[in-house]
Amino acid sequence: MERITALFIALGIFIVAILALPIANIFFKQFAFDLTGFLSAITDQGVLKAVGLSCFSAFLAVLVTFVFGVPLAYLLARKDFRGKALIEGIIDLPMAIPHVVAGIMLLTVFGLSGLIGGPVSPFLRFEGALPGIVVAMLFVSAPFLINSAREGFQSVDPRLEKVARSLGATEWEAFRKVAFPLAFPQIFSGAIMSWARAISEFAAVIMLVGFFPMVAPGMIWSRFYSLGLYEGMRVAVILLLITLSVFVGLKYLQGRLYAEH
């Protein structure tokens, strides 16, 4: 084995250990010292409802981002126009700001007295409602899908679309049959990261929506703060098991997609 390879392996083991140790430790503590509490938690309707709401809301956030964000990503990858750098900066900004700041910004727009939330409140409510959860999750997670989709489209040779157009395909057909399928593995990768980021959001959701309806991160914090470490840890482990299972499954599908391309 070459020295550089051995060095890289050692460095990789260190960072993997830093990431894996907290995960392994929380599972060990839960199943070794509080298995009964865990079994009780997985039959708790409140816990299941909070976890289910988090998963469903994250899915809706990714779906909305996919519908509106993938076309935007294509434009950013293919077109040069005035203000492009500004739009890219706006897309990236949610990844850089503190979550509390995101919550304040969302509250000023979608709250009951906000720019949008106030006028639409008679027929669409964001505070204390599912739309608010989805908006908060979308705000913090959309950059992952949009940026990954943009990189996917940038990796597709534009000449392939031009060939399709020369053979009689419309611009939409060239996008649907050439650019989108070739970029899809990276779009899918971005969707995975976007879903993972959405389901983990706490501060922005709590500041806009509050604790009712309760999402899983909010329940973890509430139980930890009011009832102690193990009460919060039970819900945390359930959420970890679900997200880890989904994450591994989606990563496997992602690998298959890349292999096919």
SEKOL-682270 format. One record per residue: residue in three letters; y, x, z of N, C-alpha, C, O, CB in turn. Coordinates in steps of 0.1 Angstrom, whole numbers, padded with zeros to 4 digits, always signed. Glycine has a CB too. Example, Ala and Ser with C-alpha at 12.3 -4.5 7.8 and 13.67 -1.06 7.14 Angstrom:
residues 2
ALA-0057+0132+0078-0045+0123+0078-0033+0132+0078-0033+0142+0085-0045+0113+0090/SER-0022+0128+0071-0011+0137+0071+0000+0129+0079+0011+0134+0080-0006+0141+0057/
//
This chain:
residues 261
MET-0012+0008+0000+0000+0000+0000+0013+0009+0000+0014+0018+0008+0000-0010+0012/GLU+0022+0006-0009+0034+0013-0009+0043+0011+0003+0042+0000+0009+0042+0010-0022/ARG+0051+0021+0006+0059+0020+0018+0069+0008+0018+0071+0001+0028+0067+0033+0021/ILE+0075+0006+0006+0085-0005+0005+0078-0018+0007+0084-0027+0013+0092-0004-0009/THR+0065-0020+0002+0058-0032+0004+0055-0034+0019+0057-0045+0024+0045-0032-0004/ALA+0051-0023+0026+0048-0024+0040+0060-0028+0048+0060-0036+0057+0042-0011+0045/LEU+0071-0022+0044+0084-0025+0051+0088-0040+0049+0092-0046+0059+0095-0016+0046/PHE+0087-0044+0037+0090-0058+0034+0081-0068+0041+0086-0079+0046+0090-0061+0019/ILE+0068-0065+0042+0059-0073+0050+0063-0074+0065+0063-0084+0071+0044-0068+0048/ALA+0066-0062+0070+0071-0062+0084+0083-0070+0087+0084-0077+0096+0073-0047+0089/LEU+0093-0069+0078+0105-0076+0079+0102-0091+0077+0108-0099+0084+0115-0072+0068/GLY+0094-0094+0068+0090-0109+0066+0083-0114+0078+0086-0126+0082+0081-0110+0054/ILE+0074-0107+0084+0067-0112+0096+0077-0115+0107+0075-0124+0114+0056-0101+0100/PHE+0087-0106+0108+0097-0108+0119+0104-0121+0117+0105-0129+0127+0107-0097+0119/ILE+0109-0124+0105+0117-0136+0104+0108-0149+0104+0112-0159+0109+0124-0136+0090/VAL+0095-0148+0099+0086-0159+0100+0083-0162+0115+0082-0173+0118+0073-0156+0092/ALA+0081-0151+0123+0079-0153+0137+0090-0160+0144+0088-0169+0152+0076-0140+0144/ILE+0102-0157+0140+0114-0163+0146+0114-0178+0143+0118-0186+0151+0127-0157+0141/LEU+0110-0181+0131+0110-0195+0126+0098-0203+0132+0099-0215+0136+0110-0196+0111/ALA+0087-0196+0132+0074-0203+0136+0072-0205+0151+0066-0214+0156+0062-0196+0130/LEU+0078-0195+0159+0075-0196+0173+0080-0208+0180+0073-0214+0188+0082-0184+0180/PRO+0093-0213+0178+0097-0225+0184+0089-0237+0180+0086-0246+0188+0112-0228+0180/ILE+0084-0238+0167+0076-0249+0162+0063-0249+0169+0058-0259+0174+0074-0248+0147/ALA+0056-0237+0170+0043-0236+0176+0044-0239+0191+0035-0245+0197+0037-0222+0174/ASN+0055-0234+0197+0057-0236+0212+0058-0251+0216+0053-0255+0226+0068-0228+0217/ILE+0066-0258+0208+0069-0272+0211+0056-0280+0210+0053-0289+0218+0080-0278+0203/PHE+0048-0277+0200+0035-0284+0198+0025-0280+0210+0018-0289+0215+0028-0280+0185/PHE+0025-0267+0214+0017-0263+0225+0020-0270+0238+0012-0275+0245+0017-0248+0226/LYS+0033-0270+0241+0038-0276+0253+0035-0291+0253+0030-0297+0263+0053-0274+0255/GLN+0036-0298+0242+0034-0312+0241+0019-0316+0243+0016-0324+0251+0039-0318+0228/PHE+0011-0309+0235-0003-0313+0236-0011-0307+0247-0021-0312+0252-0010-0308+0223/ALA-0006-0295+0253-0013-0289+0264-0009-0295+0277-0017-0296+0287-0010-0274+0264/PHE+0004-0300+0279+0009-0304+0292+0013-0319+0292+0015-0324+0303+0020-0296+0296/ASP+0014-0325+0281+0019-0339+0281+0012-0347+0270+0019-0355+0263+0034-0339+0279/LEU-0001-0346+0268-0008-0353+0257-0007-0368+0260-0005-0376+0250-0022-0348+0257/THR-0008-0372+0272-0008-0387+0275+0006-0392+0272+0007-0403+0266-0010-0389+0290/GLY+0016-0385+0275+0030-0390+0271+0032-0391+0256+0038-0400+0251+0040-0381+0277/PHE+0026-0381+0249+0027-0382+0234+0019-0394+0229+0025-0401+0220+0021-0369+0228/LEU+0007-0397+0234+0000-0408+0229+0007-0421+0232+0006-0431+0225-0014-0408+0235/SER+0014-0421+0243+0022-0433+0247+0034-0435+0237+0037-0446+0233+0027-0432+0261/ALA+0040-0423+0234+0052-0424+0225+0048-0429+0211+0056-0436+0205+0058-0410+0224/ILE+0036-0425+0206+0033-0429+0192+0029-0444+0191+0028-0449+0180+0021-0421+0187/THR+0028-0451+0202+0026-0465+0202+0038-0473+0207+0038-0485+0207+0014-0469+0211/ASP+0049-0465+0210+0062-0471+0214+0069-0477+0202+0072-0469+0193+0070-0461+0221/GLN+0071-0490+0201+0077-0496+0190+0091-0491+0187+0096-0490+0176+0077-0511+0191/GLY+0099-0488+0198+0112-0483+0197+0112-0469+0190+0121-0466+0181+0119-0481+0210/VAL+0103-0461+0193+0101-0447+0187+0098-0449+0173+0104-0442+0164+0091-0439+0195/LEU+0088-0457+0170+0083-0458+0156+0094-0464+0147+0096-0460+0136+0071-0467+0155/LYS+0102-0473+0153+0113-0480+0145+0124-0469+0142+0129-0469+0131+0119-0491+0153/ALA+0127-0461+0152+0137-0451+0150+0133-0440+0140+0141-0437+0131+0141-0444+0163/VAL+0120-0436+0141+0115-0426+0131+0115-0432+0117+0118-0426+0107+0101-0421+0135/GLY+0110-0445+0116+0109-0451+0103+0122-0453+0097+0124-0452+0085+0102-0465+0105/LEU+0132-0457+0105+0146-0459+0100+0152-0446+0095+0158-0446+0084+0155-0464+0111/SER+0149-0435+0102+0154-0422+0097+0148-0418+0083+0155-0414+0074+0150-0411+0107/CYS+0134-0420+0082+0128-0417+0070+0133-0426+0058+0135-0421+0047+0112-0418+0071/PHE+0134-0438+0061+0138-0448+0051+0153-0445+0046+0156-0445+0035+0137-0462+0056/SER+0161-0443+0056+0176-0440+0053+0177-0428+0045+0185-0427+0036+0184-0440+0066/ALA+0169-0417+0049+0170-0405+0041+0165-0407+0027+0171-0401+0018+0161-0394+0048/PHE+0155-0415+0025+0150-0418+0012+0161-0425+0003+0163-0421-0008+0138-0426+0012/LEU+0168-0435+0010+0179-0442+0002+0190-0432-0001+0196-0433-0012+0184-0453+0011/ALA+0193-0423+0008+0204-0413+0005+0200-0404-0006+0209-0402-0015+0207-0405+0018/VAL+0188-0400-0007+0183-0392-0018+0183-0400-0031+0187-0395-0042+0169-0386-0015/LEU+0179-0412-0030+0179-0421-0042+0193-0423-0048+0194-0421-0060+0172-0434-0039/VAL+0202-0425-0040+0216-0427-0044+0221-0414-0050+0228-0414-0061+0225-0432-0033/THR+0219-0403-0044+0223-0390-0049+0217-0387-0062+0223-0382-0071+0220-0379-0039/PHE+0204-0391-0064+0197-0388-0076+0203-0396-0088+0206-0391-0098+0182-0392-0075/VAL+0206-0409-0085+0212-0417-0096+0225-0413-0100+0228-0412-0112+0212-0432-0091/PHE+0234-0409-0090+0248-0406-0094+0250-0390-0095+0259-0386-0102+0257-0411-0083/GLY+0241-0383-0088+0243-0368-0087+0237-0360-0099+0243-0350-0103+0238-0363-0075/VAL+0226-0365-0104+0219-0358-0115+0228-0358-0128+0229-0348-0134+0206-0364-0118/PRO+0234-0369-0132+0243-0369-0143+0255-0360-0141+0259-0352-0150+0248-0383-0146/LEU+0260-0360-0129+0271-0350-0126+0266-0336-0127+0274-0327-0132+0277-0353-0111/ALA+0254-0333-0122+0249-0319-0123+0248-0315-0137+0250-0304-0141+0235-0319-0115/TYR+0243-0324-0146+0242-0321-0160+0256-0318-0166+0257-0308-0174+0236-0333-0168/LEU+0266-0326-0163+0279-0323-0168+0284-0309-0163+0290-0301-0171+0289-0334-0164/LEU+0282-0306-0150+0286-0293-0145+0279-0281-0152+0284-0270-0153+0284-0293-0130/ALA+0266-0284-0156+0258-0273-0162+0262-0271-0176+0261-0260-0182+0244-0276-0160/ARG+0266-0282-0183+0268-0281-0198+0282-0281-0202+0285-0276-0213+0261-0293-0204/LYS+0291-0286-0194+0305-0287-0199+0315-0279-0191+0313-0277-0179+0309-0302-0198/ASP+0325-0274-0198+0336-0267-0191+0348-0276-0192+0352-0281-0203+0339-0253-0197/PHE+0355-0279-0181+0366-0288-0181+0376-0284-0170+0372-0278-0160+0362-0303-0181/ARG+0388-0289-0171+0398-0286-0161+0394-0293-0148+0390-0305-0148+0412-0291-0165/GLY+0395-0286-0137+0391-0292-0124+0376-0290-0120+0372-0295-0110+0394-0306-0124/LYS+0369-0283-0129+0354-0282-0126+0352-0274-0113+0344-0277-0105+0348-0274-0138/ALA+0360-0263-0111+0358-0255-0099+0361-0263-0086+0355-0261-0076+0367-0242-0100/LEU+0371-0272-0088+0375-0280-0076+0363-0290-0073+0360-0292-0061+0388-0288-0079/ILE+0357-0296-0083+0346-0305-0081+0334-0298-0074+0328-0303-0065+0342-0312-0094/GLU+0332-0286-0079+0321-0278-0074+0324-0274-0059+0315-0274-0051+0318-0265-0082/GLY+0336-0271-0056+0340-0268-0042+0338-0280-0033+0334-0279-0022+0354-0264-0042/ILE+0342-0292-0038+0341-0305-0030+0326-0307-0028+0322-0312-0017+0347-0317-0038/ILE+0317-0305-0038+0303-0307-0036+0297-0298-0025+0289-0302-0017+0296-0305-0049/ASP+0302-0285-0025+0297-0275-0016+0302-0277-0001+0296-0272+0008+0300-0261-0021/LEU+0314-0283+0000+0321-0283+0013+0313-0289+0024+0313-0283+0035+0333-0291+0011/PRO+0305-0300+0022+0298-0306+0033+0287-0296+0040+0283-0298+0051+0290-0318+0029/MET+0283-0286+0032+0274-0276+0037+0281-0266+0047+0274-0259+0054+0267-0269+0026/ALA+0294-0265+0046+0301-0255+0053+0308-0260+0066+0311-0252+0075+0311-0248+0044/ILE+0311-0273+0066+0319-0278+0077+0310-0282+0089+0298-0286+0087+0327-0290+0073/PRO+0315-0282+0101+0307-0286+0113+0304-0301+0111+0311-0309+0105+0315-0284+0126/HIS+0292-0305+0117+0288-0319+0116+0297-0329+0122+0299-0340+0118+0274-0320+0122/VAL+0304-0324+0133+0313-0333+0140+0325-0336+0131+0330-0347+0131+0318-0327+0153/VAL+0329-0326+0124+0341-0328+0114+0337-0338+0103+0344-0346+0099+0345-0314+0108/ALA+0324-0336+0098+0319-0346+0089+0320-0360+0094+0324-0369+0087+0305-0342+0084/GLY+0316-0362+0107+0316-0375+0113+0330-0381+0114+0332-0393+0112+0310-0374+0127/ILE+0339-0372+0118+0353-0377+0119+0358-0381+0105+0365-0392+0104+0362-0366+0124/MET+0356-0373+0095+0360-0377+0081+0354-0390+0077+0361-0398+0071+0357-0366+0071/LEU+0341-0392+0079+0335-0404+0075+0340-0416+0082+0341-0427+0077+0319-0403+0077/LEU+0343-0414+0095+0348-0425+0103+0362-0430+0098+0365-0442+0098+0349-0421+0118/THR+0370-0420+0094+0383-0424+0089+0383-0431+0075+0392-0438+0071+0392-0412+0087/VAL+0371-0430+0068+0370-0437+0055+0362-0449+0056+0365-0460+0051+0364-0427+0045/PHE+0350-0448+0064+0341-0460+0064+0340-0467+0077+0333-0477+0079+0327-0454+0061/GLY+0349-0463+0087+0349-0471+0099+0356-0484+0097+0361-0487+0087+0357-0463+0110/LEU+0356-0492+0108+0361-0506+0107+0376-0506+0104+0381-0516+0098+0359-0513+0120/SER+0383-0495+0107+0397-0494+0104+0399-0484+0094+0411-0479+0092+0405-0492+0116/GLY+0389-0479+0087+0390-0469+0077+0395-0473+0063+0397-0485+0061+0376-0462+0075/LEU+0397-0463+0055+0402-0466+0042+0394-0475+0033+0399-0484+0027+0403-0452+0034/ILE+0381-0474+0034+0372-0483+0027+0365-0493+0036+0364-0505+0033+0361-0475+0019/GLY+0361-0488+0048+0354-0497+0057+0361-0509+0062+0356-0519+0064+0350-0489+0069/GLY+0375-0507+0063+0383-0518+0068+0383-0530+0058+0380-0541+0061+0397-0514+0071/PRO+0388-0527+0045+0389-0538+0035+0375-0544+0032+0375-0556+0029+0394-0532+0023/VAL+0364-0537+0032+0352-0543+0028+0344-0548+0040+0333-0554+0038+0343-0533+0021/SER+0349-0547+0052+0342-0551+0064+0337-0566+0065+0327-0569+0071+0350-0548+0077/PRO+0345-0575+0059+0340-0589+0059+0327-0591+0052+0319-0601+0056+0350-0598+0052/PHE+0323-0583+0042+0311-0585+0035+0302-0572+0035+0290-0573+0031+0313-0589+0021/LEU+0307-0561+0039+0298-0548+0040+0303-0540+0052+0314-0535+0052+0299-0540+0027/ARG+0294-0538+0061+0298-0531+0073+0290-0517+0074+0278-0517+0071+0294-0539+0086/PHE+0298-0507+0077+0292-0493+0078+0290-0490+0093+0279-0484+0096+0301-0483+0071/GLU+0299-0492+0101+0297-0489+0115+0286-0498+0121+0286-0510+0120+0311-0492+0123/GLY+0277-0491+0128+0266-0499+0135+0257-0505+0125+0251-0516+0128+0272-0509+0144/ALA+0255-0500+0113+0247-0507+0103+0240-0496+0094+0244-0485+0093+0255-0517+0094/LEU+0230-0501+0087+0222-0492+0078+0231-0485+0067+0229-0473+0065+0211-0500+0071/PRO+0240-0492+0061+0248-0485+0051+0256-0473+0056+0258-0463+0050+0259-0494+0045/GLY+0260-0474+0069+0267-0462+0075+0257-0451+0077+0261-0439+0075+0272-0466+0089/ILE+0245-0453+0081+0235-0442+0082+0233-0436+0069+0233-0423+0068+0222-0448+0088/VAL+0231-0444+0058+0229-0438+0045+0241-0430+0040+0239-0419+0035+0226-0450+0035/VAL+0253-0435+0042+0265-0428+0038+0266-0414+0045+0269-0404+0039+0277-0436+0040/ALA+0263-0414+0058+0264-0402+0066+0254-0392+0061+0257-0380+0060+0263-0405+0081/MET+0242-0397+0059+0231-0388+0054+0234-0383+0040+0232-0371+0038+0217-0395+0055/LEU+0239-0391+0032+0242-0387+0018+0253-0377+0018+0252-0367+0011+0247-0399+0010/PHE+0263-0378+0027+0274-0369+0027+0270-0355+0030+0274-0345+0023+0285-0373+0037/VAL+0261-0353+0039+0256-0340+0043+0245-0334+0035+0243-0322+0035+0252-0340+0058/SER+0238-0343+0027+0226-0338+0020+0228-0337+0005+0220-0330-0002+0215-0347+0023/ALA+0237-0344+0000+0239-0345-0015+0241-0331-0022+0235-0329-0032+0251-0353-0018/PRO+0248-0322-0015+0249-0309-0022+0236-0302-0026+0236-0295-0036+0257-0300-0014/PHE+0226-0304-0018+0213-0297-0020+0207-0302-0033+0202-0294-0041+0204-0299-0009/LEU+0207-0315-0036+0201-0320-0048+0210-0317-0060+0205-0313-0070+0199-0335-0046/ILE+0223-0319-0059+0232-0317-0070+0232-0303-0074+0231-0300-0086+0246-0321-0066/ASN+0233-0293-0065+0233-0279-0069+0220-0275-0075+0220-0267-0084+0236-0271-0057/SER+0209-0280-0069+0196-0276-0075+0194-0282-0089+0189-0275-0098+0184-0281-0066/ALA+0198-0294-0091+0198-0300-0104+0206-0293-0114+0202-0290-0126+0202-0315-0104/ARG+0218-0289-0110+0227-0281-0119+0220-0268-0123+0221-0264-0135+0241-0278-0112/GLU+0214-0261-0113+0207-0248-0117+0196-0251-0126+0193-0243-0135+0203-0241-0104/GLY+0189-0262-0124+0178-0266-0133+0182-0268-0147+0176-0263-0157+0171-0278-0128/PHE+0193-0275-0149+0199-0278-0162+0204-0265-0169+0203-0263-0181+0210-0288-0162/GLN+0210-0256-0160+0215-0243-0166+0203-0234-0171+0205-0226-0179+0223-0236-0155/SER+0191-0236-0165+0180-0228-0169+0174-0233-0182+0165-0226-0188+0169-0228-0158/VAL+0178-0245-0187+0173-0250-0199+0181-0246-0211+0194-0248-0211+0172-0266-0199/ASP+0176-0240-0221+0183-0235-0232+0189-0246-0240+0182-0255-0244+0174-0226-0242/PRO+0203-0246-0241+0209-0257-0248+0205-0259-0263+0206-0270-0268+0224-0255-0248/ARG+0200-0248-0268+0195-0249-0282+0184-0258-0284+0182-0264-0295+0191-0235-0287/LEU+0176-0260-0273+0165-0270-0274+0170-0284-0276+0164-0292-0284+0156-0269-0262/GLU+0181-0287-0269+0187-0300-0271+0193-0302-0285+0192-0312-0291+0197-0303-0260/LYS+0199-0291-0290+0205-0291-0303+0194-0293-0314+0196-0300-0324+0213-0278-0306/VAL+0183-0287-0312+0171-0289-0321+0167-0304-0321+0165-0310-0332+0159-0280-0318/ALA+0166-0309-0309+0162-0324-0308+0173-0332-0315+0169-0342-0322+0161-0328-0294/ARG+0185-0329-0314+0196-0337-0320+0195-0336-0336+0197-0345-0343+0210-0333-0316/SER+0192-0324-0340+0191-0321-0355+0179-0329-0361+0178-0331-0373+0189-0306-0358/LEU+0169-0332-0352+0157-0340-0357+0159-0355-0356+0150-0362-0358+0145-0335-0349/GLY+0171-0359-0352+0174-0373-0352+0175-0379-0338+0178-0391-0337+0164-0380-0359/ALA+0173-0371-0327+0174-0377-0314+0189-0380-0310+0198-0372-0314+0168-0368-0304/THR+0191-0390-0303+0205-0393-0298+0207-0383-0286+0198-0376-0281+0206-0408-0293/GLU+0220-0383-0282+0223-0374-0270+0215-0378-0258+0211-0370-0250+0238-0375-0267/TRP+0214-0392-0256+0206-0397-0244+0191-0393-0246+0185-0389-0236+0207-0412-0243/GLU+0186-0394-0258+0172-0390-0260+0169-0375-0258+0159-0371-0252+0167-0394-0274/ALA+0179-0367-0262+0178-0353-0260+0178-0349-0245+0171-0340-0240+0189-0345-0267/PHE+0186-0356-0238+0187-0354-0223+0174-0359-0217+0168-0352-0208+0199-0362-0217/ARG+0169-0371-0220+0158-0377-0214+0145-0370-0217+0136-0369-0209+0157-0392-0217/LYS+0143-0366-0230+0131-0360-0234+0130-0345-0234+0119-0339-0235+0128-0365-0248/VAL+0142-0338-0233+0142-0324-0233+0147-0318-0220+0140-0311-0213+0150-0319-0245/ALA+0160-0320-0218+0167-0314-0207+0161-0318-0193+0158-0310-0185+0182-0316-0207/PHE+0160-0331-0191+0156-0336-0178+0141-0332-0175+0139-0327-0164+0157-0351-0178/PRO+0132-0333-0184+0118-0329-0180+0117-0314-0177+0110-0310-0168+0108-0332-0191/LEU+0125-0306-0184+0124-0292-0182+0131-0288-0169+0127-0278-0162+0130-0284-0193/ALA+0141-0295-0165+0148-0292-0153+0142-0299-0141+0146-0297-0129+0163-0297-0154/PHE+0133-0308-0143+0128-0317-0132+0122-0309-0120+0124-0313-0109+0118-0326-0137/PRO+0114-0298-0122+0109-0291-0111+0120-0287-0101+0118-0288-0089+0102-0279-0115/GLN+0132-0282-0106+0142-0279-0097+0150-0291-0091+0155-0290-0080+0152-0270-0104/ILE+0150-0301-0099+0156-0314-0094+0147-0319-0082+0152-0323-0072+0157-0325-0105/PHE+0134-0318-0084+0125-0323-0074+0126-0314-0061+0126-0319-0050+0111-0322-0079/SER+0128-0301-0063+0130-0292-0052+0142-0295-0044+0142-0295-0032+0130-0277-0057/GLY+0153-0298-0052+0165-0302-0045+0164-0315-0038+0170-0317-0027+0176-0303-0055/ALA+0156-0324-0043+0154-0337-0036+0147-0335-0023+0150-0342-0013+0146-0347-0045/ILE+0137-0326-0023+0130-0323-0010+0140-0318+0000+0140-0323+0012+0119-0313-0013/MET+0148-0308-0004+0157-0302+0006+0168-0313+0010+0172-0313+0022+0164-0290+0000/SER+0172-0321+0001+0181-0331+0004+0176-0341+0014+0182-0345+0024+0186-0339-0009/TRP+0163-0345+0012+0157-0355+0021+0155-0348+0035+0158-0355+0045+0143-0359+0016/ALA+0151-0336+0035+0150-0329+0048+0163-0328+0056+0163-0330+0068+0144-0315+0046/ARG+0173-0325+0048+0187-0323+0055+0191-0337+0060+0197-0338+0070+0197-0317+0045/ALA+0189-0347+0052+0193-0361+0056+0187-0366+0068+0193-0371+0077+0191-0371+0044/ILE+0174-0364+0069+0166-0369+0080+0170-0362+0093+0168-0368+0104+0151-0368+0078/SER+0175-0350+0092+0178-0342+0104+0192-0345+0109+0196-0340+0120+0176-0328+0102/GLU+0200-0352+0102+0214-0353+0106+0216-0362+0119+0210-0372+0120+0222-0360+0094/PHE+0224-0357+0127+0227-0363+0140+0241-0367+0142+0245-0378+0144+0222-0354+0152/ALA+0250-0356+0143+0264-0359+0147+0271-0368+0138+0278-0378+0143+0271-0345+0147/ALA+0270-0367+0124+0278-0375+0115+0273-0390+0116+0281-0399+0116+0276-0370+0101/VAL+0260-0392+0118+0254-0405+0119+0259-0412+0132+0263-0423+0132+0239-0405+0119/ILE+0258-0404+0143+0262-0410+0156+0277-0413+0157+0280-0424+0162+0258-0400+0167/MET+0285-0405+0151+0299-0407+0151+0303-0420+0143+0313-0427+0146+0307-0395+0146/LEU+0296-0422+0132+0300-0433+0123+0292-0446+0127+0298-0457+0127+0296-0430+0109/VAL+0280-0445+0131+0271-0456+0134+0270-0459+0148+0268-0471+0153+0258-0454+0127/GLY+0270-0448+0157+0266-0450+0171+0251-0449+0173+0244-0444+0164+0272-0463+0176/PHE+0247-0454+0184+0233-0453+0188+0225-0465+0184+0213-0466+0187+0231-0450+0203/PHE+0231-0475+0178+0224-0487+0174+0229-0491+0160+0241-0494+0159+0226-0499+0184/PRO+0221-0492+0150+0206-0489+0151+0203-0475+0153+0210-0466+0149+0199-0494+0138/MET+0192-0472+0160+0189-0459+0165+0181-0451+0155+0170-0456+0151+0181-0460+0178/VAL+0186-0439+0151+0178-0430+0143+0170-0420+0152+0174-0419+0164+0187-0423+0133/ALA+0161-0414+0146+0152-0405+0155+0160-0394+0162+0158-0392+0174+0141-0399+0146/PRO+0169-0386+0155+0176-0376+0162+0185-0382+0173+0186-0375+0184+0186-0369+0152/GLY+0190-0394+0172+0198-0400+0182+0189-0404+0194+0193-0402+0206+0205-0412+0177/MET+0177-0408+0191+0168-0412+0202+0163-0399+0210+0162-0399+0222+0155-0419+0197/ILE+0161-0388+0202+0157-0376+0209+0168-0371+0218+0165-0368+0230+0154-0365+0198/TRP+0180-0372+0214+0192-0367+0222+0193-0377+0234+0195-0372+0246+0205-0367+0214/SER+0192-0390+0232+0194-0400+0242+0184-0398+0253+0187-0398+0265+0194-0414+0237/ARG+0171-0397+0249+0160-0395+0259+0161-0382+0266+0158-0381+0278+0147-0397+0252/PHE+0164-0371+0259+0166-0358+0265+0177-0358+0276+0175-0353+0287+0168-0347+0255/TYR+0188-0364+0272+0200-0364+0281+0198-0373+0293+0202-0369+0304+0212-0368+0273/SER+0191-0384+0291+0190-0394+0302+0177-0393+0310+0177-0396+0322+0192-0408+0297/LEU+0166-0389+0303+0153-0389+0310+0147-0375+0311+0137-0374+0318+0144-0398+0302/GLY+0152-0365+0304+0146-0352+0306+0140-0346+0294+0138-0353+0283+0137-0352+0317/LEU+0136-0333+0295+0130-0326+0284+0118-0332+0277+0118-0334+0265+0127-0312+0288/TYR+0108-0336+0285+0096-0341+0279+0097-0354+0272+0091-0357+0262+0085-0342+0290/GLU+0106-0363+0277+0109-0376+0271+0114-0373+0257+0110-0380+0247+0118-0384+0279/GLY+0124-0364+0256+0130-0361+0243+0120-0354+0234+0119-0356+0222+0142-0353+0244/MET+0112-0345+0240+0102-0337+0232+0091-0346+0225+0087-0342+0215+0096-0327+0241/ARG+0088-0356+0232+0077-0365+0226+0082-0371+0213+0074-0370+0203+0074-0377+0235/VAL+0094-0376+0212+0099-0381+0199+0101-0370+0189+0099-0371+0177+0113-0389+0202/ALA+0106-0358+0194+0108-0347+0185+0095-0342+0179+0095-0339+0167+0114-0335+0193/VAL+0084-0342+0186+0071-0338+0180+0066-0348+0170+0061-0344+0160+0061-0337+0192/ILE+0068-0361+0173+0065-0371+0163+0072-0369+0150+0067-0369+0139+0067-0385+0168/LEU+0085-0367+0151+0094-0365+0139+0090-0352+0132+0089-0352+0120+0109-0364+0143/LEU+0087-0342+0140+0082-0329+0134+0069-0331+0126+0068-0326+0115+0080-0318+0145/LEU+0060-0338+0132+0047-0340+0125+0048-0348+0112+0042-0344+0102+0037-0348+0134/ILE+0057-0358+0112+0059-0366+0100+0066-0357+0089+0062-0357+0078+0067-0378+0103/THR+0077-0351+0093+0085-0343+0083+0077-0331+0078+0078-0328+0067+0098-0339+0089/LEU+0069-0325+0087+0061-0313+0083+0051-0318+0073+0048-0311+0063+0055-0307+0095/SER+0044-0329+0076+0034-0334+0066+0040-0338+0053+0034-0334+0042+0027-0347+0072/VAL+0051-0345+0053+0058-0348+0041+0063-0336+0033+0061-0335+0021+0070-0358+0043/PHE+0068-0326+0041+0073-0314+0035+0062-0306+0028+0064-0301+0017+0080-0306+0046/VAL+0051-0304+0035+0040-0297+0029+0035-0304+0017+0032-0297+0007+0029-0295+0040/GLY+0033-0317+0017+0028-0324+0006+0038-0323-0006+0033-0321-0017+0026-0339+0010/LEU+0051-0325-0004+0060-0324-0015+0061-0310-0020+0063-0308-0032+0074-0328-0010/LYS+0060-0300-0011+0060-0286-0016+0048-0283-0025+0049-0275-0034+0061-0276-0004/TYR+0037-0289-0021+0025-0287-0030+0027-0293-0043+0023-0287-0054+0012-0294-0023/LEU+0033-0306-0044+0036-0312-0057+0046-0304-0064+0045-0302-0077+0041-0326-0054/GLN+0055-0298-0057+0065-0290-0064+0059-0277-0071+0062-0274-0082+0076-0285-0054/GLY+0049-0271-0063+0042-0260-0069+0034-0264-0082+0034-0256-0091+0033-0254-0059/ARG+0028-0276-0081+0021-0281-0093+0031-0283-0105+0027-0280-0116+0014-0294-0090/LEU+0042-0288-0102+0052-0290-0113+0057-0277-0119+0057-0276-0131+0064-0298-0107/TYR+0059-0267-0111+0063-0254-0116+0052-0248-0124+0054-0241-0134+0067-0245-0105/ALA+0039-0250-0119+0028-0244-0127+0027-0250-0140+0023-0244-0150+0015-0246-0119/GLU+0029-0263-0141+0028-0270-0154+0039-0267-0164+0038-0268-0176+0028-0285-0152/HIS+0050-0262-0158+0062-0258-0167+0061-0243-0170+0070-0238-0177+0075-0262-0161/
//
